[in-house]
């Protein structure tokens, strides 16, 4: 074609979440962005603020609800998460991929209803609602995938 070559790319701003499509000269140079991942323990919630404690310095970091993401609904107090920050500003929270939670409320399964893959709604100890198999009852401890919000199995302990 006519003219110089160019590279067209989509970029996501990790702090704001905005996506832009930009064209670059293939010889362009960019400074490398350093994203810091630091472990912190979720302590408590106060209104829209969620407080995390640094296990090394015991400093608390307050974060708004919009920073937490969808998987945070399965996190209970004293759970270790990873805080992702850029230039000292926390922009995201990585929660553990799997959580063991107790079912606090669910309907009893109907005896004789043995169709495959039949589920019912259940509320876990964090207040989140998920779909579980019919044999799960109130008080059972279950394993949940926090990325998809799906029931995986009963917990062994």
Backbone as a ProteinNet text record, in pm:
[ID]
protein_1_A
[PRIMARY]
XXXXXXXXXXXXXXXXXXXXXXXXXXXXXXXXXXXXXXXXXXXXXXXXXXXXXXXXXXXXXXXXXXXXXXXXXXXXXXXXXXXXXXXXXXXXXXXXXXXXXXXXXXXXXXXXXXXXXXXXXXXXXXXXXXXXXXXXXXXXXXXXXXXXXXXXXXXXX
[TERTIARY]
80.8	0	85.7	17.6	82	106.3	216	242.2	316.6	347.4	423.5	333.3	394.9	320.8	280.1	173.1	130	70.2	61.6	5.2	-119.8	-231.9	-358.6	-384.8	-412.4	-431	-539.5	-600.9	-696.1	-623.7	-637.1	-571.4	-676.4	-656.3	-744.9	-666.2	-722.6	-663.3	-695.7	-594.2	-618	-675.8	-654	-705	-851.3	-887	-1024.4	-1111.1	-1047.1	-1123	-1164.4	-1133.8	-1172.6	-1090	-1153.5	-1086.2	-1077.7	-958.4	-939.3	-869.1	-900.8	-834.6	-741	-613.3	-511.6	-421	-367.4	-269.6	-132.3	-29.8	106.8	200	309	419.6	491.8	531.4	593.8	727.1	788.2	915.3	895.3	771.1	743.8	786.7	838	882.2	791.7	767.2	681.3	749.3	723.6	778.6	695.1	759.8	692.2	615.4	491.9	409.5	431.1	454.9	476.6	352.8	286.8	170.2	216.5	190.9	234.1	121.4	156.2	61.2	105.8	16.7	52	-59.8	-21.7	-121.9	-174.5	-304.7	-369.7	-487.8	-517.1	-625.7	-749.9	-863.3	-989.3	-1033.6	-1050.3	-1083	-1232.7	-1288.9	-1430.8	-1484.5	-1618.5	-1688	-1755.6	-1751	-1819.1	-1886.9	-2015.4	-2086.8	-2036.7	-1992.4	-1938.8	-1788.6	-1725.8	-1581.1	-1549.8	-1451.7	-1404.9	-1259.7	-1226.8	-1094.3	-1008.8	-885.4	-788.1	-666.4	-607	-490.6	-367	-259.2	-129.9	-70.3	-39.5	10.6	150.9	227.5	362.7	365.1	291.5	295.8	173.1	71.4	-55.6	-128.9	-96.7	-170.4	-301	-407	-533.5	-551.3	-606.6	-631	-780.7	-848.3	-990.9	-1010.8	-1102.5	-1132.1	-1281.7	-1319	-1459	-1511.4	-1642.5	-1707.7	-1678.4	-1667.4	-1648.5	-1511.9	-1415.1	-1281.8	-1280.1	-1374.2	-1366.7	-1395.5	-1489.8	-1522.5	-1630.8	-1677.5	-1791.2	-1757.8	-1636.7	-1598.9	-1588.5	-1587.5	-1571.3	-1694	-1807.6	-1928.6	-1913.9	-1811.5	-1788.6	-1679.6	-1623.1	-1512.4	-1567.1	-1520.9	-1559.5	-1443.3	-1470.3	-1368	-1249	-1130.7	-1003.3	-953.3	-1001.6	-953.2	-840.1	-733	-619.8	-648.7	-639.3	-659.8	-533.6	-527.5	-415.2	-466.7	-402.2	-436.5	-344.9	-402.2	-325.6	-323	-202.3	-191.1	-92.6	-115.4	-27.6	4.3	131.6	179	109	91.1	34.4	-116.7	-184.4	-330.7	-385.6	-464	-520.8	-635.5	-628.5	-732	-810.4	-764.5	-836.4	-797.5	-885.2	-860.5	-875.2	-770.9	-777.4	-818.7	-930	-977.9	-930.5	-927.3	-890.9	-986.7	-936.1	-1019.7	-1127.8	-1102.6	-1198.6	-1219	-1344.4	-1376.9	-1465.7	-1441.3	-1528.2	-1623.1	-1753.3	-1853.3	-1966.2	-2031.2	-2142.9	-2273.3	-2362.1	-2494	-2580.1	-2629.8	-2711.3	-2860.7	-2899.1	-3041.4	-3061.5	-3146	-3185.7	-3311	-3385.7	-3506.1	-3465.7	-3542	-3509.7	-3539.2	-3455.3	-3476	-3593.8	-3666.6	-3781.7	-3734.8	-3785	-3746.9	-3805.2	-3723.1	-3769.4	-3740.7	-3700.4	-3667.4	-3521.4	-3498.8	-3362.2	-3320.3	-3384.6	-3342.4	-3200.7	-3123.2	-2983.9	-2974.2	-2872.7	-2841	-2954.7	-3034.9	-3139.1	-3077.3	-3098.8	-3041.7	-3150.1	-3111.9	-3201.8	-3119.3	-3182.1	-3107.4	-3066.4	-2949.1	-2900.3	-2826.2	-2835.9	-2762.9	-2648.8	-2527.4	-2410.2	-2384.8	-2286.6	-2263.3	-2224.6	-2178.3	-2143.8	-2264.8	-2377.6	-2498.5	-2519.5	-2422.8	-2434.9	-2528.8	-2599.6	-2690.8	-2634.7	-2633.6	-2583.8	-2679.9	-2658	-2735.9	-2657.2	-2725.1	-2662.5	-2748.5	-2690.3	-2769.6	-2873.2	-2970.9	-3080.9	-3037.7	-2927.3	-2888.1	-2820.6	-2788.2	-2727.1	-2836.1	-2805.7	-2903.5	-2839.7	-2919.7	-2871.6	-2769.2	-2656.6	-2550.8	-2437.2	-2457.1	-2350.3	-2241.7	-2116.6	-2004.8	-1972.6	-1972.3	-1951	-1832.7	-1778.3	-1667	-1722.7	-1686.5	-1739.2	-1623.8	-1642.3	-1547	-1584.5	-1498.3	-1530.9	-1526.7	-1461.5	-1454.7	-1587.3	-1656.7	-1782.5	-1903.3	-1881.6	-1992.9	-2065.8	-2000.6	-2064.5	-2024.9	-2118.6	-2095.8	-1998.7	-1898.6	-1804.4	-1826.3	-1825.8	-1839.1	-1869.1	-1897.8	-1905.6	-1764.3	-1745.2	-1612.5	-1593.2	-1469.2	-1440	-1441.7	-1419.3	-1413.6	-1541.8
-117.1	0	124.2	233.5	363.5	411.9	475.8	533.6	436.8	486.3	407.4	305.9	200.9	98.9	154.7	100.4	141.3	21.5	33.3	-72.3	-17.8	-84.7	-43.9	-139.7	-84.1	-168.2	-111.7	-201	-160.4	-166.3	-59.5	-54.2	-28.3	-93.7	-72.8	-3.1	103.7	175.2	95.4	41.8	-44.3	32	162	240.3	277.4	327.4	371.8	264.7	167.4	62.2	98.8	219.2	263.5	196.3	168.8	105.9	207.1	223.7	312.7	236.4	274.6	214.8	320.4	285.7	382.1	322.6	409.1	367.4	418.7	334.5	371	346.4	421	396.1	271.6	175.8	53.7	77.2	192.1	219.6	295.3	323.3	400.2	321.2	391.7	330.7	379.2	291	323.3	282.6	359.3	320.8	205.2	117.8	0.8	40.1	-6.6	21.3	-90	-52.5	-150.2	-157.5	-272.7	-296.8	-374.5	-318.4	-383.7	-471.6	-596.4	-689.9	-709.8	-679	-690.4	-763.2	-858.3	-930.4	-842.6	-854.1	-781.1	-864.4	-853	-929.7	-842.7	-893.1	-819.4	-818.9	-699.6	-688.5	-670	-561.2	-534.1	-433.6	-416	-322.5	-216.4	-91.2	18.2	102.8	78.2	147.9	101	196.4	161.6	139.9	152.2	132.9	-6.1	-69.2	-200.7	-184.3	-234.5	-212.6	-338.2	-319.7	-426.4	-393.5	-496	-474.8	-537	-457.4	-505	-594.1	-722.8	-813.4	-778.7	-698.6	-663.1	-538	-434.8	-306.7	-283.8	-366	-353.3	-223	-160	-42.4	-88.7	-8.5	-41.6	44	-17.5	49.3	46.2	163.2	164.8	167.9	85.7	82.4	95.7	164.6	178	48.4	31.7	-88.5	-108.1	0.7	-11	-68	-71	-125.1	-277.6	-332.5	-472.3	-576.4	-554.1	-653.3	-749.6	-831.5	-920.2	-1037.6	-1090.9	-1207.2	-1178.7	-1050.4	-1015.5	-1052	-1077.6	-1112.7	-1245.6	-1325.3	-1452.9	-1445.8	-1328.2	-1314.1	-1282.2	-1358.8	-1331.9	-1264.3	-1211.8	-1140.3	-1231.3	-1170	-1236.5	-1322.1	-1295.8	-1365.3	-1283.4	-1351.2	-1282.5	-1264.6	-1139.2	-1103.5	-1034	-1008.6	-934	-798.8	-691.1	-556.8	-521	-480	-439.5	-287.9	-230.8	-85.1	-38.6	83.7	148.7	286.5	313.6	439.4	469.4	366.8	383.6	388	384.2	388.7	248.8	194.2	60.1	68	-15.5	-13.3	-143.2	-249.3	-375.9	-465.1	-561.8	-659.6	-798.4	-881.7	-1021.3	-1105.8	-1176.4	-1262.8	-1405.2	-1492.5	-1632.7	-1694.2	-1785.7	-1847	-1937	-1996	-2088	-2051.4	-2056.6	-2026.4	-2137.2	-2174.1	-2267.2	-2185.1	-2196.6	-2118.5	-2208.3	-2165.8	-2239.5	-2188	-2280.4	-2244.3	-2203.1	-2079.2	-2030.7	-2047.3	-2053.8	-2067.1	-2131.6	-2235.2	-2298.4	-2380.7	-2404.3	-2486.1	-2632.6	-2713.4	-2856.5	-2917.1	-3013.1	-3080.3	-3175.4	-3188.3	-3278.3	-3421.2	-3510.7	-3651.4	-3710.6	-3784.8	-3846.8	-3762.6	-3637.3	-3551.5	-3578	-3668.8	-3711.7	-3676.7	-3581.3	-3539.2	-3484.1	-3506.1	-3462.4	-3310.3	-3255.9	-3113.5	-3021.4	-3065.3	-2979.3	-2900.6	-2768.7	-2684	-2604.7	-2548.9	-2463.8	-2346.5	-2233.6	-2119.4	-2143.2	-2092.4	-2102.4	-1973.7	-1932.9	-1816.4	-1865.4	-1812.4	-1851.6	-1747.1	-1773.7	-1689.8	-1546.3	-1517.5	-1380.1	-1302.9	-1371.4	-1307.3	-1325.8	-1384.6	-1407.2	-1523.9	-1516.8	-1624.5	-1697.6	-1831.5	-1913.9	-2030.5	-2104.7	-2224.5	-2345.8	-2435.1	-2555.8	-2676.3	-2798.3	-2919.9	-2942.2	-3027	-3050	-3112.3	-3189.4	-3258.5	-3166.7	-3044.1	-2949.3	-2894.8	-2891.5	-2839.2	-2729.7	-2659.7	-2552.4	-2607.5	-2538	-2580.2	-2655	-2697.8	-2766	-2665.6	-2712.3	-2629.5	-2668.5	-2568.5	-2596.5	-2516.8	-2564.3	-2498.3	-2424.5	-2294.9	-2209.8	-2154.7	-2150.3	-2084.4	-1936.3	-1849.3	-1706.1	-1636.7	-1694.8	-1632.6	-1643.9	-1758.3	-1780.1	-1776.4	-1789	-1791.5	-1924.1	-2031.1	-2162.1	-2252.9	-2338.6	-2445.6	-2545.3	-2589.4	-2691.4	-2825.2	-2823.8	-2949.6	-2920.5	-3026.2	-3014.2	-3006.1	-2931	-2925.4	-3048.1	-3090.4	-3213.7	-3198.4	-3075.8	-3057.4	-3006.5
0	0	0	-7.2	-9.4	132	157.8	288.9	379.3	497.7	594.8	665.3	714.9	790.3	926.2	982	1115.6	1187.9	1317.9	1401.5	1468	1446.7	1509.3	1625.6	1742.9	1860.9	1951.8	2028.4	2131.6	2264.8	2344.3	2474.8	2582.6	2696.3	2810.8	2920.4	2972	3084.3	3210.6	3277.9	3393.3	3511.6	3518.9	3631.2	3610.4	3490.5	3465.4	3400.6	3332.1	3264.9	3123.8	3078.3	2944.7	2836.3	2719.9	2607.3	2493.6	2435.2	2320.9	2210	2084.8	1969.5	1912.9	1898.8	1859.3	1753.5	1666.2	1566	1606.5	1586.4	1621.8	1504.4	1504.7	1413.5	1468.6	1384.9	1438.2	1509.7	1492	1560.4	1691.3	1728	1850.5	1973.7	2074	2200.1	2312.5	2411	2524.5	2653.3	2758.1	2887.5	2943.3	3016.6	3071.6	3198.2	3207.1	3325	3427.1	3551.3	3657.1	3745.2	3742.7	3826.3	3947.7	4065.6	4189	4242.5	4276.3	4338.7	4482	4575.2	4715.4	4790.3	4875.4	4953	5064.5	5088.3	5197	5245.2	5373.4	5433.8	5444.2	5390.3	5399.7	5545.5	5603.1	5744.5	5769.3	5715.3	5742	5642.2	5644.9	5558.3	5643.9	5597.7	5665.6	5558.8	5535.2	5428.5	5293.1	5208.4	5077.3	5079.1	5195.1	5205.8	5260.1	5197.4	5239.5	5283.3	5401.7	5458.7	5448.4	5398.9	5383.9	5469.2	5531.7	5617.5	5552.8	5550.2	5501.7	5610.1	5582.1	5686.7	5737.2	5662.1	5704.8	5791.6	5749	5820.6	5908.8	5894.5	5967.5	5935.1	5821.6	5776.2	5713.1	5728.4	5664.7	5540.6	5435.9	5308.4	5281.6	5279.4	5246	5094.7	5043.5	4900.6	4878.1	4770	4732.3	4672.7	4673.4	4621.2	4472.2	4393.8	4249.2	4210.5	4301.4	4274.3	4289.5	4364.9	4407.9	4299.8	4212.8	4110.7	4156.4	4063.4	4087.6	4178.8	4170.8	4251.1	4399.9	4437.1	4578.6	4661.7	4597.6	4674.3	4747.3	4713.3	4779.3	4886.6	4909.3	5004.2	5142.3	5242.8	5380	5452.4	5570	5646.4	5676.3	5687.8	5715.5	5598.8	5478	5358.8	5297.1	5258	5195.4	5046.6	4999.5	4859.3	4809.1	4678.9	4622.3	4573	4617.3	4572.9	4456.8	4343.8	4226.8	4221.8	4216.3	4216.6	4110.6	4064.1	3968.4	4023.2	4045.6	4104	4237	4319.6	4452.3	4457.4	4344.2	4339.9	4311.9	4405.3	4389.1	4288.6	4183	4079.9	4071.2	4139.8	4133.3	4251	4280.4	4386.1	4326	4341.4	4298	4417.2	4403.4	4511.3	4483.1	4584.4	4559.6	4457	4374.2	4270.4	4327.8	4444.2	4504.1	4650.8	4696.6	4836	4891.3	5017.9	5089.3	5174.8	5148.2	5220.1	5268.7	5376.6	5435.3	5375.2	5339	5287.2	5405.7	5404.3	5516.1	5490.9	5364.2	5335.4	5199	5195.5	5069.2	5093.8	4988.8	5001	5010.3	5080.7	5082.1	4945.3	4903.5	4775.2	4784.3	4675.5	4674	4655.7	4740.1	4731.8	4603.5	4532.5	4408.7	4285.9	4303.2	4190.3	4153.4	4058.8	4028.6	3886.5	3824.6	3690.6	3699.4	3595.9	3600.1	3586.9	3652.4	3646.8	3690.5	3785.3	3840	3954.9	3953.6	4058.2	4127.8	4241.5	4318.8	4371.1	4403.4	4456.6	4602.2	4638.4	4775.8	4809.7	4936	4984.4	5071.3	5046.7	5125.2	5233.3	5321	5438.6	5407.5	5286.5	5250.2	5199.6	5180.2	5130.4	4981.4	4912	4767.9	4741.1	4628.5	4591.4	4470	4477	4366.6	4344.7	4236.3	4206.6	4255	4328.7	4381.1	4345.8	4347.5	4323	4433.3	4404.7	4498.5	4630.1	4633.4	4755.7	4857.7	4822.8	4916.8	5008.8	5138.8	5234.5	5319.5	5396.4	5482.6	5581.8	5597.2	5687.4	5618.7	5494.2	5420.1	5382	5381	5337.6	5193.9	5104.4	4962.8	4909	4796.7	4729.7	4608	4593.3	4487.2	4404.5	4273.2	4183.1	4180.4	4232.8	4243.2	4107	4007.6	3875.4	3801.6	3817.6	3746.6	3839.3	3970	4064.7	4065.6	4024.9	4016.6	4131.7	4169.2	4267.7	4207.4	4284.7	4237.6	4305	4440.7	4514.4	4659.3	4734.8	4879.9	4932.7	5040.5	5103.7	5189.1	5200.6	5272.4	5423.3	5473.5	5619.5	5677.9
[MASK]
+++++++++++++++++++++++++++++++++++++++++++++++++++++++++++++++++++++++++++++++++++++++++++++++++++++++++++++++++++++++++++++++++++++++++++++++++++++++++++++

